[in-house]
Amino acid sequence: MPTSVPPSGCPMHAGRTETIVHEEHAQLDFSHAMSYGDYLQLDAILNAQKPLSPDHNEMLFIVQHQTSELWMKLMLHELHAAVACVARDQLLRPSRCWRA
């Protein structure tokens, strides 16, 4: 497990990572406390597929739709963060956030 938050590549987050980690008492080193699988709750995720029929394609359907729901959850998480930045007038020019 990494012991620090990887840089996001966007200066909007530069300098804030350490502050957020400190303020939220975030634990970044899980090497002694839990495994990668525990951190990601892989048992719960990988056991969440429960086909109701013998059809081979049902697993594909379930996994595809579960991953779509996770991507939508992430989209909402990012949208809420963006709205909060706009509300606090913490905006950057796009050219500073999107680097080639």
CNS distance restraints for C-alpha pairs under 8 A (distance, minus, plus):
assign (resid   1 and name CA) (resid  29 and name CA) 6.58 0.50 0.50
assign (resid   1 and name CA) (resid  30 and name CA) 6.48 0.50 0.50
assign (resid   1 and name CA) (resid  31 and name CA) 6.08 0.50 0.50
assign (resid   1 and name CA) (resid  36 and name CA) 7.04 0.50 0.50
assign (resid   2 and name CA) (resid  28 and name CA) 7.21 0.50 0.50
assign (resid   2 and name CA) (resid  29 and name CA) 6.60 0.50 0.50
assign (resid   3 and name CA) (resid  28 and name CA) 5.26 0.50 0.50
assign (resid   3 and name CA) (resid  29 and name CA) 4.66 0.50 0.50
assign (resid   3 and name CA) (resid  30 and name CA) 7.88 0.50 0.50
assign (resid   4 and name CA) (resid  28 and name CA) 5.88 0.50 0.50
assign (resid   4 and name CA) (resid  29 and name CA) 7.45 0.50 0.50
assign (resid   5 and name CA) (resid  17 and name CA) 7.22 0.50 0.50
assign (resid   5 and name CA) (resid  28 and name CA) 7.28 0.50 0.50
assign (resid   7 and name CA) (resid  13 and name CA) 7.97 0.50 0.50
assign (resid   7 and name CA) (resid  14 and name CA) 7.59 0.50 0.50
assign (resid   8 and name CA) (resid  13 and name CA) 6.83 0.50 0.50
assign (resid   8 and name CA) (resid  14 and name CA) 7.98 0.50 0.50
assign (resid   9 and name CA) (resid  97 and name CA) 7.38 0.50 0.50
assign (resid   9 and name CA) (resid  99 and name CA) 7.90 0.50 0.50
assign (resid  10 and name CA) (resid  14 and name CA) 6.94 0.50 0.50
assign (resid  10 and name CA) (resid  96 and name CA) 7.29 0.50 0.50
assign (resid  10 and name CA) (resid  97 and name CA) 4.63 0.50 0.50
assign (resid  10 and name CA) (resid  98 and name CA) 6.97 0.50 0.50
assign (resid  11 and name CA) (resid  96 and name CA) 6.86 0.50 0.50
assign (resid  11 and name CA) (resid  97 and name CA) 6.07 0.50 0.50
assign (resid  12 and name CA) (resid  92 and name CA) 6.97 0.50 0.50
assign (resid  12 and name CA) (resid  97 and name CA) 6.99 0.50 0.50
assign (resid  13 and name CA) (resid  17 and name CA) 6.33 0.50 0.50
assign (resid  15 and name CA) (resid  19 and name CA) 7.14 0.50 0.50
assign (resid  16 and name CA) (resid  20 and name CA) 5.99 0.50 0.50
assign (resid  17 and name CA) (resid  21 and name CA) 6.08 0.50 0.50
assign (resid  18 and name CA) (resid  22 and name CA) 6.10 0.50 0.50
assign (resid  19 and name CA) (resid  23 and name CA) 5.98 0.50 0.50
assign (resid  20 and name CA) (resid  24 and name CA) 5.89 0.50 0.50
assign (resid  20 and name CA) (resid  26 and name CA) 7.95 0.50 0.50
assign (resid  21 and name CA) (resid  25 and name CA) 5.75 0.50 0.50
assign (resid  21 and name CA) (resid  26 and name CA) 4.94 0.50 0.50
assign (resid  21 and name CA) (resid  27 and name CA) 7.81 0.50 0.50
assign (resid  22 and name CA) (resid  26 and name CA) 6.70 0.50 0.50
assign (resid  30 and name CA) (resid  34 and name CA) 5.43 0.50 0.50
assign (resid  30 and name CA) (resid  35 and name CA) 7.01 0.50 0.50
assign (resid  31 and name CA) (resid  35 and name CA) 6.78 0.50 0.50
assign (resid  34 and name CA) (resid  38 and name CA) 5.88 0.50 0.50
assign (resid  34 and name CA) (resid  39 and name CA) 6.51 0.50 0.50
assign (resid  35 and name CA) (resid  39 and name CA) 6.17 0.50 0.50
assign (resid  36 and name CA) (resid  40 and name CA) 6.29 0.50 0.50
assign (resid  37 and name CA) (resid  41 and name CA) 5.75 0.50 0.50
assign (resid  37 and name CA) (resid  42 and name CA) 5.09 0.50 0.50
assign (resid  37 and name CA) (resid  43 and name CA) 7.30 0.50 0.50
assign (resid  38 and name CA) (resid  42 and name CA) 6.51 0.50 0.50
assign (resid  38 and name CA) (resid  43 and name CA) 7.72 0.50 0.50
assign (resid  41 and name CA) (resid  45 and name CA) 6.48 0.50 0.50
assign (resid  42 and name CA) (resid  46 and name CA) 5.72 0.50 0.50
assign (resid  43 and name CA) (resid  47 and name CA) 5.90 0.50 0.50
assign (resid  44 and name CA) (resid  48 and name CA) 6.08 0.50 0.50
assign (resid  45 and name CA) (resid  49 and name CA) 7.94 0.50 0.50
assign (resid  49 and name CA) (resid  59 and name CA) 6.99 0.50 0.50
assign (resid  49 and name CA) (resid  62 and name CA) 6.44 0.50 0.50
assign (resid  49 and name CA) (resid  63 and name CA) 6.96 0.50 0.50
assign (resid  50 and name CA) (resid  59 and name CA) 7.89 0.50 0.50
assign (resid  51 and name CA) (resid  58 and name CA) 6.06 0.50 0.50
assign (resid  51 and name CA) (resid  59 and name CA) 6.16 0.50 0.50
assign (resid  51 and name CA) (resid  62 and name CA) 7.51 0.50 0.50
assign (resid  52 and name CA) (resid  58 and name CA) 7.98 0.50 0.50
assign (resid  53 and name CA) (resid  58 and name CA) 7.25 0.50 0.50
assign (resid  54 and name CA) (resid  58 and name CA) 7.90 0.50 0.50
assign (resid  56 and name CA) (resid  60 and name CA) 7.93 0.50 0.50
assign (resid  57 and name CA) (resid  61 and name CA) 6.40 0.50 0.50
assign (resid  58 and name CA) (resid  62 and name CA) 6.17 0.50 0.50
assign (resid  59 and name CA) (resid  63 and name CA) 6.09 0.50 0.50
assign (resid  60 and name CA) (resid  64 and name CA) 5.93 0.50 0.50
assign (resid  61 and name CA) (resid  65 and name CA) 6.17 0.50 0.50
assign (resid  62 and name CA) (resid  66 and name CA) 6.02 0.50 0.50
assign (resid  63 and name CA) (resid  67 and name CA) 6.08 0.50 0.50
assign (resid  64 and name CA) (resid  68 and name CA) 6.21 0.50 0.50
assign (resid  65 and name CA) (resid  69 and name CA) 6.24 0.50 0.50
assign (resid  66 and name CA) (resid  70 and name CA) 6.36 0.50 0.50
assign (resid  67 and name CA) (resid  71 and name CA) 6.22 0.50 0.50
assign (resid  68 and name CA) (resid  72 and name CA) 6.24 0.50 0.50
assign (resid  69 and name CA) (resid  73 and name CA) 6.14 0.50 0.50
assign (resid  70 and name CA) (resid  74 and name CA) 6.25 0.50 0.50
assign (resid  71 and name CA) (resid  75 and name CA) 6.15 0.50 0.50
assign (resid  72 and name CA) (resid  76 and name CA) 6.25 0.50 0.50
assign (resid  73 and name CA) (resid  77 and name CA) 6.25 0.50 0.50
assign (resid  74 and name CA) (resid  78 and name CA) 6.21 0.50 0.50
assign (resid  75 and name CA) (resid  79 and name CA) 6.02 0.50 0.50
assign (resid  76 and name CA) (resid  80 and name CA) 6.05 0.50 0.50
assign (resid  77 and name CA) (resid  81 and name CA) 6.42 0.50 0.50
assign (resid  78 and name CA) (resid  82 and name CA) 6.16 0.50 0.50
assign (resid  79 and name CA) (resid  83 and name CA) 6.12 0.50 0.50
assign (resid  80 and name CA) (resid  84 and name CA) 6.17 0.50 0.50
assign (resid  81 and name CA) (resid  85 and name CA) 6.28 0.50 0.50
assign (resid  82 and name CA) (resid  86 and name CA) 6.26 0.50 0.50
assign (resid  83 and name CA) (resid  87 and name CA) 6.10 0.50 0.50
assign (resid  84 and name CA) (resid  88 and name CA) 6.22 0.50 0.50
assign (resid  85 and name CA) (resid  89 and name CA) 6.03 0.50 0.50
assign (resid  85 and name CA) (resid  90 and name CA) 4.99 0.50 0.50
assign (resid  85 and name CA) (resid  91 and name CA) 6.65 0.50 0.50
assign (resid  86 and name CA) (resid  90 and name CA) 5.94 0.50 0.50
assign (resid  86 and name CA) (resid  91 and name CA) 6.42 0.50 0.50
assign (resid  92 and name CA) (resid  96 and name CA) 6.72 0.50 0.50
assign (resid  92 and name CA) (resid  97 and name CA) 7.21 0.50 0.50
assign (resid  93 and name CA) (resid  97 and name CA) 7.08 0.50 0.50
assign (resid  94 and name CA) (resid  98 and name CA) 6.03 0.50 0.50
assign (resid  95 and name CA) (resid  99 and name CA) 6.86 0.50 0.50
